[in-house]
Amino acid sequence: MAAPLRRMNWVLAVSMILLLALGVAFINSASATREGAVRWLFLRQLKWWISVGAGMHLLLARVSYRRLVDWAVLPYALALLLLVL
């Protein structure tokens, strides 16, 4: 367990956490004028997407980019297809 933590890019992880905190603050500020459950709906949705994004970050951070290069054509083609649509 210690070896992956030593290899981890801490600048990237701290930057991601700071950006997430800033995003939560912005959304909380933007929804401050709303009343009741609607205000907390945005934060609940954000909590879900933060957990999905953090999970994907942890998953992809463990995979060597050299292994991802072999599969890079598939997401690239998918992104181009979505741009065309």
N, C-alpha and C positions, 0 to 999 in steps of 0.2 A: 504493500500500500504506500510506502514511503517513496518508492521510485517514481510513480506517476506524479506525485505531488511535487517532486523536485523538478521534473520535466515540464511542469505546467507553466504556461505563460501568465505570470501574475499580473503584469501590466494590462494584458487583455481582460483578465478576470475582474480586476478592480475597476477598469474603465467601464465594463459592462454593468457592474453593480451600480456605479455612479450614474450612468445613463438611465438605468431602470428606476433609480430613486428620483431622478429629475423628472422622468416621465410620469411617475406616480404623483409627484408634487404638482405638475402642470395639469394633469387630469383632475386631481382633487380641487385645484384652484378654479379650473374652468367649470366644474359642476357644482361649485359652492352655492350658486344662486338657485339651484334646483331643490325641491322639497322632497322629503320622504325617501321612499325606496328607489326612486329613479336615480338619485345621487349615488347611492351605494351600488347600483347596478353596474355603472362604469368601472368602479374599483373592483368589483367581483370579476367582471370580464377581463380586466387588466391582470388580476391575480392569476387567472387561468392561463393567459397568454405568456405571462412571465414564467410560469412553471414549465410550460411547453418549450419556450425558448431556452430556458436554462438547462432543461433536460437534453435538448438537441445540442446545445453547446458542450455539455459534459460528454455526450456520446461522441460527437465529432472530434472533440479535442483528444480523445484517446486513440483515434485512428490516425495513422501516419498519412500525410498528404500524398505520399508516393503511391499509396494504395488507392486514394481517391482520384488520382489522375487517370487511372484506367477507366473509371466510370464517369468522367467529366463530360463526355459527349452527350450522355442521356439527359442530364438536367439542362445542359445548354440547348439542346434541340427542343426540349419541353418549353423552356423560356422563350425561345424564338417563336414557337407555335402559339404560345399565349399572347405574345406581342402582336402577331398577325390577326388573331381573333379580336 
